[in-house]
Amino acid sequence: MATTDDGYLRFFPYEEPYDHQREAMATISEAFEDGQDVLFEGACGTGKTLASLVPALEHARETNKTVVITTNVHQQMRQFVADARAITDEEDLRAVVFRGKGSMCHIDVDYEECQALRDTTRDLVETEQDIADLEQRESELLEAGQEGSSEAMEARDAVVDELRQLQDDLAELESERSTCDHYYRNLTVDTEAFYAWLYDDVRTPDDVYEYAHERGMCGYELLKEGMDGVDLVVCNYHHLLDPTIREQFFRWLGRDPEDIIAVFDEAHNVESAARDHARRTLTENTLDQAVDELDGVDDDRAGAAENVLAAFRDALVETYEDSFGFGERERVDDHWEDITVANDEKRDDLTLTFLQGYTGPGFHEELTAATELGRDLDARYEEEFKEGKLDTRKECQTLQAAAFLDAWLSESDEAGQYPVVSVRRDESTDEVYGRAELYTCIPEEVTRDLFAELHASVLMSATLRPFDVTEDVVGLDDPVTMAYGAQFPEERRRTYAVDGPALFASERDDPQTQQTVARTLEDVIRFTPGNTLVFCPSYSEARRYYEMVAVSGTRYLDEPGTQARDLREAFVDGDDGVLFTSLWGTLGEGVSYDGDDARTVVVVGVPYPHLDDRMEAVQDAYGTAFADGEDDTPSADEAGWRYAVEIPTVRKTRQALGRVVRSPEDFGARILLDKRYTEAAEMEMHDYAVRGTFPPEERREMVDIDPEKLKFAMLNFYQDRDAYDGPPPKP
């Protein structure tokens, strides 16, 4: 372990940090002292995790705070555990790796039912403890009475009466099935051994599950009970980005938000993850269930609630049915398909249909009645489950439907909110049904409050620049920013910008364009001494070139809706394969291809996402929010395109390029196959060129080259690395 005057280096688990790593730690440490957020971009090999974690742990130790490090990538979660274990070998550290209840439940019940089972089980244990206490008291009073104390005998009689009542309560509780045996053992056995084991090392959720399962206990609840005041928590994004989960999570930690230092890994994903956590949906099925639920309720409010919810249900059905053209209903499959309902000048089509179809004394009044009745019904269901009148914890569909409808009517026309209707076909019934959704376009509406409440945060990624855009979209105020480029020897990598066809969507079906791309890919694959990764704009394009390219090695095709892990393992196990996938799939980031796993990576085209209605809504929202309207600033259209489309696409491209050259000893080629990446495009097709969106040091490394010359350049590069096993291929 390093010895230095910098106190935080006591948490650095290796001999010495790199120079840039030491500089980054000093910068981050100063930011924490000032309570500032940090945007930290670092290429593979920068050591971002430890550079962020080490000063965070020191500051937390000195100021009685907790560090939460979070990611949405499973591979990174494993790396965090490895780093935390290395730290605990050097410095005492209480660390917890936390995962959601769904993957840790021993009896497989949902969250609401688990809550009710837990409460009833606690009631049972408390009743048993009260009985034990009273039995002890009754024995003491009896002994005193036998020695002649009349007061003790009178007090004993009162205790006996109370004891009989509690025994009746216990018999009733024990006759019910609404308790959890695993949680019961948590409350009734000595858990000291568990916590000694837990903090003796850094345990994974699987470790905790197995330990608890072997002993008939609940590992999830044990973790929750043991998190109070820990030094470090490793968790998933949703523990911080979901406001409801976050509130509970901090309570389990025994911390207020200002006592938390958060480190977000792969932070370029916070934008889309926050947007996903903010979305709210209501299906036609839930509305049907709410109406059915109300039909049997003996309450004066039930009629009003049923009227307003049925009116919204009917409006939803009418809206999507009216949208279908000839034959479109028959083509609906089991994937949600959006229907455009938003309007520029008026309320959305679903709201207008609801307002036109609603009849009654007033939908606001009836919606209030529905909400209040829903809360009462939900409380009743919970009580009935605890009392054993229900085998499972019943969900109140009325409450869910009323809460959503209230949000829809009050928020669907607000800036940054996009109302959507979607349809799908139920596989079991073959019936088409609908869903209403409020889609939040601007994630800062979710994240700004989070970052304002935390003591400080670090958002780290290999692709955070441009920093001003990241600041805007997640709502950071004046963060500290720093960026470190590739740390491995430059001579061991080449980045080629190929002056091939500009693969606009309108040009992709051109036979000549396809032939040029296919022949170039064949050259790349043939002159790569090992595996080649090919990232395309979409899965359909990946399939196109998978079928067109003729190579001697093994071809692999990644397809939507299939398990990519097995495909990746088969690919890296070989040494002459080519894997075709979509840049927007699961293999383009957060997955390492070390050494021989992949030698060359190709990005085909500028893989802009499909611009559906949602993406256009995001683009419009960003344009409105981030265009200043000054003469020298971008227009709303320009700002929207830059924030919502171009920068996220280039970030995904940079992530894909980073799949190769993962260590100082590694080497490889990265290829951008589209003339829009070239320097000449900046002058010849300025509006479409994308090279300028890359960071300066990455632009400087790009070598512009014609398609027919690429194979010679690759041959020379790989020969210099002595990479070919035997004679090199001949051009």
Summary of the structure (lengths in Angstrom):
residues: 731
radius of gyration: 30.6
end to end distance: 51.3
largest distance: 111.6
contacts: 2382
relative contact order: 0.10
helix: 54%
strand: 13%
